[in-house]
Structure formats: structure tokens, C-alpha cells
């Protein structure tokens, strides 16, 4: 399994830097190649560790892990390989986890349709993208047919 995760302790809690509150005492970044069912499991484990280290509550850890698992599975099923990157992000007085999934698969022809619950191009229940959007606070989806897809989700600690 090819992956990297770094959790770094920051000595001064909650400092303002350029008008944005820092991530408290934890800064996280990591990446993982998605090329097998085992790597989907590794994504779940890594995102669970990151969200827990950032102080997310149990319900929010479960939400972000479920979303990451669905998106990693989409990468594997539709593109067969890709990668995921995650990192801490901050805004005003909030700390969050940003997760970016990227592949060079067939892309999505109709993004609005793909975000509709129950629609699937692979015969699945069609809950992956709409479910991930519902479980996270922010979701951005960019796709070019024939070139691939990039999905970015963010979950903010409340």
C-alpha cells in the first residue's frame, strides 16, 4: 500500500495568522493511491484517524468516513485507479478536513444527473455522490468526459 500521512503538533493553540485562525494544535496532510478494494479500506482508516485527531465528534467522524469511503469506491469502480489527498483547512474560527479525490477515468457526462439520488451508471443504488454531498459540509465536483474527475469535500468541526 502506497500512502503517506503526517500529523504535526503545533505549539501555540488557536493563533491568528493572516487573519485566519490556525488549526489549533494539529495539522494533518496525507495522500493515498486508490487502486484496489484494500486501498478503499485504507482510505476509511486514514480519514478516521485524521478526523479523530482534529477533534471531530463521533457522529461527524462517521459522516466524513462514510463520504470518503463512497468517493474512494467510486474512483476504484469507475476509473480503476486514482488518488486521494487530505489536509487540515481553516476559515475564520473554524477547523476543517479537506479531502480531494482525483482520477483519470471516463469522467461524468451529466454532473446534475450523477448527483441525483438513485441514478447510477454502474448498476449500484446511486447513493455515492448525493450521499457524500449530504454527509459533508461542502462538495465541489469537476469532470471532463474522457479525462477524469476531481471531487473535493470539506467537513468543518462544529
C-alpha positions as CSV (number, residue, x, y, z in Angstrom):
1,X,0.0,0.0,0.0
2,X,1.5,3.3,-1.0
3,X,0.4,6.1,1.3
4,X,1.6,8.9,3.4
5,X,0.1,10.7,6.3
6,X,1.6,13.4,8.6
7,X,0.1,14.6,11.8
8,X,2.1,17.6,13.2
9,X,1.6,19.2,16.6
10,X,1.5,23.0,16.5
11,X,2.8,24.5,19.8
12,X,0.6,27.6,20.1
13,X,-3.1,26.8,20.1
14,X,-5.5,29.0,18.1
15,X,-3.2,31.7,16.9
16,X,-4.3,34.1,14.2
17,X,-2.2,34.0,11.1
18,X,-3.0,36.4,8.3
19,X,-6.5,36.9,9.8
20,X,-7.3,33.2,9.8
21,X,-7.4,31.1,13.0
22,X,-4.8,28.3,12.8
23,X,-5.9,24.6,13.2
24,X,-5.4,24.6,16.9
25,X,-2.8,22.1,17.9
26,X,-3.0,19.6,15.0
27,X,-2.0,19.9,11.3
28,X,-2.7,17.0,9.1
29,X,-1.9,16.1,5.5
30,X,-1.8,12.8,3.6
31,X,-2.2,11.0,0.3
32,X,-3.1,7.6,-0.8
33,X,-3.3,5.8,-4.2
34,X,-6.6,4.1,-4.8
35,X,-6.1,1.0,-7.0
36,X,-7.8,-1.8,-5.1
37,X,-10.5,-2.7,-2.6
38,X,-7.8,-2.7,0.1
39,X,-7.0,0.9,-0.7
40,X,-10.6,1.8,-0.2
41,X,-10.4,0.3,3.3
42,X,-7.1,2.2,3.8
43,X,-8.9,5.5,2.9
44,X,-11.5,4.9,5.5
45,X,-8.9,4.2,8.2
46,X,-6.8,7.2,7.3
47,X,-9.7,9.6,7.2
48,X,-11.0,8.2,10.5
49,X,-7.6,8.9,12.1
50,X,-7.4,12.4,10.6
51,X,-10.9,13.4,11.7
52,X,-10.4,12.0,15.2
53,X,-7.0,13.8,15.5
54,X,-8.8,17.1,14.6
55,X,-11.3,16.6,17.4
56,X,-14.4,15.8,15.4
57,X,-17.2,14.2,17.4
58,X,-18.2,10.6,16.8
59,X,-21.1,11.5,14.5
60,X,-19.1,13.8,12.3
61,X,-16.2,11.2,12.1
62,X,-18.7,8.7,10.9
63,X,-20.2,11.1,8.4
64,X,-16.8,12.1,6.8
65,X,-15.5,8.5,6.8
66,X,-18.7,7.3,5.1
67,X,-18.4,10.0,2.5
68,X,-14.7,9.3,1.9
69,X,-15.4,5.5,1.6
70,X,-18.2,6.2,-1.1
71,X,-15.9,8.5,-3.1
72,X,-12.9,6.2,-2.9
73,X,-15.1,3.3,-4.1
74,X,-16.3,5.5,-7.0
75,X,-12.7,6.1,-8.0
76,X,-12.0,2.4,-7.9
77,X,-15.2,1.2,-9.7
78,X,-15.3,3.8,-12.4
79,X,-11.6,4.6,-13.1
80,X,-9.8,1.6,-11.5
81,X,-7.2,3.9,-10.1
82,X,-6.7,7.4,-8.8
83,X,-5.6,9.0,-5.6
84,X,-6.9,10.9,-2.6
85,X,-5.3,13.8,-0.7
86,X,-6.4,15.2,2.7
87,X,-5.3,18.1,4.8
88,X,-6.5,20.5,7.5
89,X,-8.1,23.7,6.4
90,X,-9.2,26.8,8.3
91,X,-11.6,29.7,7.9
92,X,-12.4,32.4,10.4
93,X,-12.8,30.5,13.7
94,X,-13.4,27.0,12.1
95,X,-11.2,24.0,11.6
96,X,-11.9,21.5,8.9
97,X,-10.8,18.5,6.9
98,X,-10.5,18.8,3.1
99,X,-10.4,15.6,1.1
100,X,-9.7,15.6,-2.7
101,X,-10.3,12.5,-4.9
102,X,-8.9,12.6,-8.4
103,X,-8.9,10.1,-11.2
104,X,-8.2,9.9,-14.9
105,X,-11.2,7.7,-15.7
106,X,-14.1,8.2,-18.2
107,X,-15.4,11.3,-16.4
108,X,-19.0,12.2,-15.8
109,X,-21.2,13.2,-18.8
110,X,-24.0,14.8,-16.8
111,X,-23.0,16.0,-13.3
112,X,-26.5,17.0,-12.4
113,X,-27.8,13.6,-13.2
114,X,-24.9,11.9,-11.3
115,X,-25.8,14.0,-8.2
116,X,-29.4,12.7,-8.3
117,X,-30.2,10.1,-5.7
118,X,-30.9,6.7,-7.2
119,X,-29.2,7.3,-10.6
120,X,-26.2,5.2,-11.4
121,X,-24.1,4.4,-14.4
122,X,-22.8,1.2,-12.9
123,X,-26.0,-0.5,-11.6
124,X,-25.3,0.5,-7.9
125,X,-28.0,2.0,-5.7
126,X,-26.8,5.5,-6.9
127,X,-26.2,6.9,-3.4
128,X,-22.4,7.6,-3.6
129,X,-22.2,11.2,-4.9
130,X,-25.5,12.5,-3.5
131,X,-24.9,10.8,-0.2
132,X,-21.4,12.2,0.1
133,X,-22.7,15.7,-0.7
134,X,-25.3,15.3,2.1
135,X,-22.7,13.9,4.7
136,X,-20.2,16.7,4.2
137,X,-20.5,20.5,4.5
138,X,-19.1,21.4,1.1
139,X,-18.6,19.5,-2.1
140,X,-17.1,20.5,-5.5
141,X,-17.2,18.2,-8.5
142,X,-15.3,18.8,-11.7
143,X,-15.3,16.3,-14.5
144,X,-14.3,16.2,-18.1
145,X,-15.6,13.3,-20.2
146,X,-12.7,11.1,-21.3
147,X,-10.2,12.9,-19.0
148,X,-11.3,12.2,-15.4
149,X,-13.0,13.6,-12.3
150,X,-12.0,15.6,-9.3
151,X,-14.2,15.6,-6.2
152,X,-13.4,17.9,-3.2
153,X,-15.3,17.6,0.0
154,X,-14.9,19.6,3.3
155,X,-16.2,18.8,6.7
156,X,-16.0,21.6,9.4
157,X,-15.6,20.8,13.0
158,X,-18.6,22.1,14.9
